């Protein structure tokens, strides 16, 4: 996986974060990496990346209408 292809998800002041993913018919593997920032907005080292396998699923009819 090329880190240049990664996308920034969010900044938070919490230790838990929910990141929504769109439905996929094939399932996907996503990679996560975290990095702490202090009150002076200085970054610490990035964590080691971890992968998560998302299950395949199809959108429900109501979700397909919302996406249109």
Secondary structure by P-SEA (a helix, b strand, c coil): cccccccccccccccbbbbbbccccccbbbbbbbbbbcccccccccccbbbbbbbbbbbcaaaaaaac
